[in-house]
Amino acid sequence: MKLPPQSQLTDTKYNAILKMIDDLSINLNDIEEKFIHVGGHGGQKINKSSNTVQLKHLPTGTIVKYQKHRARAMNRILALRELLEKFNPDSKKAKEIEKVRRQKGRRKRRSIDKKENA
């Protein structure tokens, strides 16, 4: 994968993505990039163009699909940022995922305890 151009991001956000790539030591050649059609809201423009970006990190098999904007370049950058956040243990997204995982574990233990006591 080639690094997307800095089209619509500010310098600080773009530099943060570059820093994250260096910190996590991710090789951009290990990321496979596809542009796909995805239906949904947006009508004819969305259904005819391939603006949805799918990034796959080949060593881990992690896949990210992103389609929030009509601009393909913006979707590429934001998809890359989302993929990098999945690998960063200090990111808000990783902390949120861990929090939900703990909540599910507590709920499961409570339901098992209720069944045993009933």
KOLVEX-188400 format. One line per field, with one value per residue (C-alpha): residue number from 1; chain; z, x, y. Coordinates in steps of 0.001 Angstrom, whole numbers, plus 500000, padded with zeros to 6 digits. Each point is the difference from the previous one (the first is absolute). Layout:
REM KOLVEX-188400
resi	c(NUM|...)
chain	c(A|...)
zz	c(Z|...)
xx	c(X|...)
yy	c(Y|...)
//
This chain:
REM KOLVEX-188400
resi	c(1|2|3|4|5|6|7|8|9|10|11|12|13|14|15|16|17|18|19|20|21|22|23|24|25|26|27|28|29|30|31|32|33|34|35|36|37|38|39|40|41|42|43|44|45|46|47|48|49|50|51|52|53|54|55|56|57|58|59|60|61|62|63|64|65|66|67|68|69|70|71|72|73|74|75|76|77|78|79|80|81|82|83|84|85|86|87|88|89|90|91|92|93|94|95|96|97|98|99|100|101|102|103|104|105|106|107|108|109|110|111|112|113|114|115|116|117|118)
chain	c(A|A|A|A|A|A|A|A|A|A|A|A|A|A|A|A|A|A|A|A|A|A|A|A|A|A|A|A|A|A|A|A|A|A|A|A|A|A|A|A|A|A|A|A|A|A|A|A|A|A|A|A|A|A|A|A|A|A|A|A|A|A|A|A|A|A|A|A|A|A|A|A|A|A|A|A|A|A|A|A|A|A|A|A|A|A|A|A|A|A|A|A|A|A|A|A|A|A|A|A|A|A|A|A|A|A|A|A|A|A|A|A|A|A|A|A|A|A)
zz	c(500000|499189|502603|499113|499191|502660|498096|502641|503349|502027|500353|503636|499297|497016|501991|502818|497534|498795|503614|500800|497038|501289|503633|499145|497398|497439|496465|497494|497542|502391|499501|497088|498717|498042|498795|499975|499269|503054|499848|502456|500370|497450|496904|496584|500790|502769|498034|496846|501443|501983|502875|502770|501118|501375|501636|501033|502086|498517|502963|502473|497653|501515|497626|500087|497687|499889|498171|501813|497316|496285|499357|499521|501176|503311|500503|499361|502674|502577|499331|500537|503256|501184|499123|501904|503037|500149|500495|502451|503571|501292|497623|501129|497688|501512|503507|499041|498548|503179|502130|498037|500244|503802|500201|497987|502304|503083|498467|499101|503524|501502|497762|500886|503726|499685|498259|502685|502851|498441)
xx	c(500000|501209|499464|496918|500506|499362|497048|497496|501686|501843|503755|499768|497564|501998|503236|498273|499195|503616|501224|497597|501344|503551|499110|498177|502674|497424|501182|497609|500835|498231|496701|497797|497650|496752|497354|496555|496383|497807|496313|498020|498962|501344|498147|501509|503379|500771|498741|502007|503356|502564|500571|500003|503500|500826|503391|501345|503127|501379|502081|497097|497004|498413|497499|498611|497283|499382|497378|499061|500865|499391|503660|502133|503190|498403|498672|503486|501614|497291|499970|503761|499617|497295|502166|502944|497812|499119|503683|500722|499314|499857|497291|496484|498508|502092|499057|496314|500193|501660|497332|497185|501801|500173|496318|498976|502049|498312|496540|500773|501214|496884|497656|501792|499779|496269|499391|501913|498153|496558)
yy	c(500000|503469|502712|502089|503686|502585|501441|501064|499417|502581|499674|498949|497152|498788|500127|498093|497203|499927|499896|497155|498004|500479|499244|496797|499117|498978|499405|501556|497207|497585|501838|498993|502676|499486|502403|498425|500847|500127|500791|502003|503602|502426|498860|499633|501574|497495|497013|500806|501041|498044|502387|497432|499097|496567|499609|496614|499557|496786|498673|500245|499765|503118|501627|503541|501322|503719|502049|503186|502537|500218|500768|496906|501747|500974|496465|498576|502151|499396|496248|499909|501911|497595|496987|501464|500689|496313|499187|502812|498805|503594|501198|500902|497387|497184|501107|500093|496487|498718|501702|498329|496650|500324|500999|496940|497774|501446|499551|496412|499199|501623|498014|496755|500856|500730|496671|498097|501736|499480)
//
